[in-house]
Amino acid sequence: MAEIAEAGSPLRGARLSISAFLWQRPWLKVAALLALPVLAFAVVYLGSLAALFVSSFWSVDSFTGKVVHSWSFGNFSTLIHDPIYRKIAFRTIWIAAAVTVTDAILAFPLAYFMARLATPRTRALLFVLVLLPLWSSYLVRIYAWRLILAKQGALNWALNGLGLPDANLAYTNTAMWIVFSYVWLPFMVLPVYAALERIPQSYLEASQDLGARTWRTFRTVILPLALPGLVAGSIFTFSLTLGDFITPALVGGADSQFIGNVVHNYVGISNNVPLAAAFATLPVIVMAVYLVVAKRLGAFEAL
Amino acid sequence: METRALRFGLGAATTLVVAFLWIPILIILAYAFNGSVLQTWPIQNLTLHWFHEAWVDEEVRSSLWLSVKIGLIATLVAMLLGTAASFAISRFKFFGREGISFLLLLPIALPGIITGMALSSFYNFAGIGFSIWTIVIGHATFCVVVVYNNVLARLRRTSPSIVEASMDLGADGWQTFRFVIWPVISTALVAGGLLAFALSFDEVIVTTFTAGAQTTLPIFILSNIQRGQQLPIVNAVVFAVIVLTVIPVVIAQRLTRDSGALTGR
């Protein structure tokens, strides 16, 4: 009976008229819903990116160590002309590319097995086995490899057990390649799995009916349809490697600096924020180009 | 379709890749019970001693507490902003809609170091000193996306006509929200919140730029690994961190089994 009593109350009437008022003015609802998130992102996030961009044109007074607010391309010209920065940028991009290709090769059979061969039970299990590493701390997983690759670590123990000599991988670029491939692998598996799962079985049957063998079906039917998933995964593997500085710091050697390490050192130790900001624009530009190409290849639908 | 040999080959490759994913995690978990202070393999004798040491360590306690506080506040902010944005994006068509959804995705599409550097430049500009709030803002920017994606996936799967039906039957806005919308989104929202917390709890890149001299748990782990100090305690903490992030993820996965929201970070 409470419902009926409430129906006549003035409060209920007011609530209904507010609802009707809003229903007739959807733009008001949009504005109300978006005010906070857009304000927060536009002011804080875009504002921060703008601050980063602007400070990349400033410089640091070498005498006082203070930031000088005068506009110049000095930082960019330092970065372009000093071969050490070119080398670091090249190393970062090259390893990011190698990691992306490695992850694509490792992820494909697993994703294919999950999507098209596994029973529902096995698939659910594999899904959890891929998801848990994805979400568990990446710092911890890098640390695990630091211990595994160490001179007296699990890798050399296993190799010696097989009668093989030590692998001196600790603190090398190869170690970085392995560890990056390891930590970002789940990011590649999931979109590739999603893309493969969407291929109708009838496509594969049609391909075989038309006389295509396994390899040809793979090359002309499966691979093109899986491509958006591979590209979507590569956005993560590439972008995450490009901006990292923890892996080089923990498992890289003396000659393993990444763009991220330089940026981190300039901000934290030498306090040269303008030069760090200028160097940080490089990953942004590379990613912007990468995202445009990825969108062309249909990767955003596969995310 | 696939020949027998191919099926076998794919099965074998799958086993190897899963082993590659898991062996390092099992090894690092085992190190927490290492009786020796030297981090060699195989571990010599088993002990629970380091868990006790970690538990009574003042620095571990204070950094754990800081990380929990940051995670909770950032998650709360992310739930609020992410839900509001997902409603606007899924239910209405307006100018700039694409732009806004792209803007929300930006913090995870760009490398973390950019977000970190950008925020530290911003604080510098605005003259804001480092505090717990500077870290919270950093974490919230990438946590919003997680909640947003989860709730958006759920809303896309529900017909907007249930809201119209509810209004037609005489419900006001609040009743429609409480009895129609809330039951639909609640599990997705909770799942998004759990994932946001898991993400914030072990974030380290953005945090190094926004923390100043404060020590969150991941920063405690990182600095001790780099200096090679207190490694047995770090191992015990690492064990706890893995267990603590697995729990919310498993719960979240159960809550969103239908929409597969975990696949999009």
Boltz contact constraints between the chains, C-beta under 6 A:
constraints:
  - contact:
      token1: [A, 15]
      token2: [B, 172]
      max_distance: 6.0
  - contact:
      token1: [A, 16]
      token2: [B, 172]
      max_distance: 6.0
  - contact:
      token1: [A, 19]
      token2: [B, 172]
      max_distance: 6.0
  - contact:
      token1: [A, 19]
      token2: [B, 173]
      max_distance: 6.0
  - contact:
      token1: [A, 26]
      token2: [B, 92]
      max_distance: 6.0
  - contact:
      token1: [A, 30]
      token2: [B, 88]
      max_distance: 6.0
  - contact:
      token1: [A, 30]
      token2: [B, 92]
      max_distance: 6.0
  - contact:
      token1: [A, 30]
      token2: [B, 94]
      max_distance: 6.0
  - contact:
      token1: [A, 33]
      token2: [B, 84]
      max_distance: 6.0
  - contact:
      token1: [A, 33]
      token2: [B, 87]
      max_distance: 6.0
  - contact:
      token1: [A, 33]
      token2: [B, 88]
      max_distance: 6.0
  - contact:
      token1: [A, 34]
      token2: [B, 88]
      max_distance: 6.0
  - contact:
      token1: [A, 36]
      token2: [B, 81]
      max_distance: 6.0
  - contact:
      token1: [A, 37]
      token2: [B, 81]
      max_distance: 6.0
  - contact:
      token1: [A, 37]
      token2: [B, 84]
      max_distance: 6.0
  - contact:
      token1: [A, 37]
      token2: [B, 85]
      max_distance: 6.0
  - contact:
      token1: [A, 41]
      token2: [B, 103]
      max_distance: 6.0
  - contact:
      token1: [A, 45]
      token2: [B, 141]
      max_distance: 6.0
  - contact:
      token1: [A, 47]
      token2: [B, 122]
      max_distance: 6.0
  - contact:
      token1: [A, 48]
      token2: [B, 118]
      max_distance: 6.0
  - contact:
      token1: [A, 48]
      token2: [B, 119]
      max_distance: 6.0
  - contact:
      token1: [A, 48]
      token2: [B, 122]
      max_distance: 6.0
  - contact:
      token1: [A, 49]
      token2: [B, 118]
      max_distance: 6.0
  - contact:
      token1: [A, 51]
      token2: [B, 121]
      max_distance: 6.0
  - contact:
      token1: [A, 51]
      token2: [B, 122]
      max_distance: 6.0
  - contact:
      token1: [A, 51]
      token2: [B, 125]
      max_distance: 6.0
  - contact:
      token1: [A, 52]
      token2: [B, 117]
      max_distance: 6.0
  - contact:
      token1: [A, 52]
      token2: [B, 118]
      max_distance: 6.0
  - contact:
      token1: [A, 52]
      token2: [B, 121]
      max_distance: 6.0
  - contact:
      token1: [A, 55]
      token2: [B, 121]
      max_distance: 6.0
  - contact:
      token1: [A, 106]
      token2: [B, 17]
      max_distance: 6.0
  - contact:
      token1: [A, 109]
      token2: [B, 10]
      max_distance: 6.0
  - contact:
      token1: [A, 109]
      token2: [B, 13]
      max_distance: 6.0
  - contact:
      token1: [A, 110]
      token2: [B, 14]
      max_distance: 6.0
  - contact:
      token1: [A, 110]
      token2: [B, 17]
      max_distance: 6.0
  - contact:
      token1: [A, 113]
      token2: [B, 10]
      max_distance: 6.0
  - contact:
      token1: [A, 113]
      token2: [B, 14]
      max_distance: 6.0
  - contact:
      token1: [A, 129]
      token2: [B, 18]
      max_distance: 6.0
  - contact:
      token1: [A, 131]
      token2: [B, 262]
      max_distance: 6.0
  - contact:
      token1: [A, 132]
      token2: [B, 246]
      max_distance: 6.0
  - contact:
      token1: [A, 133]
      token2: [B, 21]
      max_distance: 6.0
  - contact:
      token1: [A, 135]
      token2: [B, 198]
      max_distance: 6.0
  - contact:
      token1: [A, 135]
      token2: [B, 249]
      max_distance: 6.0
  - contact:
      token1: [A, 136]
      token2: [B, 242]
      max_distance: 6.0
  - contact:
      token1: [A, 136]
      token2: [B, 245]
      max_distance: 6.0
  - contact:
      token1: [A, 137]
      token2: [B, 202]
      max_distance: 6.0
  - contact:
      token1: [A, 137]
      token2: [B, 241]
      max_distance: 6.0
  - contact:
      token1: [A, 139]
      token2: [B, 204]
      max_distance: 6.0
  - contact:
      token1: [A, 139]
      token2: [B, 218]
      max_distance: 6.0
  - contact:
      token1: [A, 140]
      token2: [B, 238]
      max_distance: 6.0
  - contact:
      token1: [A, 140]
      token2: [B, 241]
      max_distance: 6.0
  - contact:
      token1: [A, 143]
      token2: [B, 225]
      max_distance: 6.0
  - contact:
      token1: [A, 144]
      token2: [B, 24]
      max_distance: 6.0
  - contact:
      token1: [A, 144]
      token2: [B, 27]
      max_distance: 6.0
  - contact:
      token1: [A, 144]
      token2: [B, 28]
      max_distance: 6.0
  - contact:
      token1: [A, 145]
      token2: [B, 24]
      max_distance: 6.0
  - contact:
      token1: [A, 147]
      token2: [B, 39]
      max_distance: 6.0
  - contact:
      token1: [A, 152]
      token2: [B, 40]
      max_distance: 6.0
  - contact:
      token1: [A, 153]
      token2: [B, 41]
      max_distance: 6.0
  - contact:
      token1: [A, 154]
      token2: [B, 27]
      max_distance: 6.0
  - contact:
      token1: [A, 154]
      token2: [B, 41]
      max_distance: 6.0
  - contact:
      token1: [A, 157]
      token2: [B, 41]
      max_distance: 6.0
  - contact:
      token1: [A, 190]
      token2: [B, 263]
      max_distance: 6.0
  - contact:
      token1: [A, 204]
      token2: [B, 1]
      max_distance: 6.0
  - contact:
      token1: [A, 239]
      token2: [B, 111]
      max_distance: 6.0
  - contact:
      token1: [A, 242]
      token2: [B, 111]
      max_distance: 6.0
  - contact:
      token1: [A, 243]
      token2: [B, 111]
      max_distance: 6.0
  - contact:
      token1: [A, 243]
      token2: [B, 112]
      max_distance: 6.0
  - contact:
      token1: [A, 243]
      token2: [B, 113]
      max_distance: 6.0
  - contact:
      token1: [A, 260]
      token2: [B, 113]
      max_distance: 6.0
  - contact:
      token1: [A, 263]
      token2: [B, 113]
      max_distance: 6.0
  - contact:
      token1: [A, 280]
      token2: [B, 114]
      max_distance: 6.0
  - contact:
      token1: [A, 280]
      token2: [B, 117]
      max_distance: 6.0
  - contact:
      token1: [A, 283]
      token2: [B, 111]
      max_distance: 6.0
  - contact:
      token1: [A, 284]
      token2: [B, 114]
      max_distance: 6.0
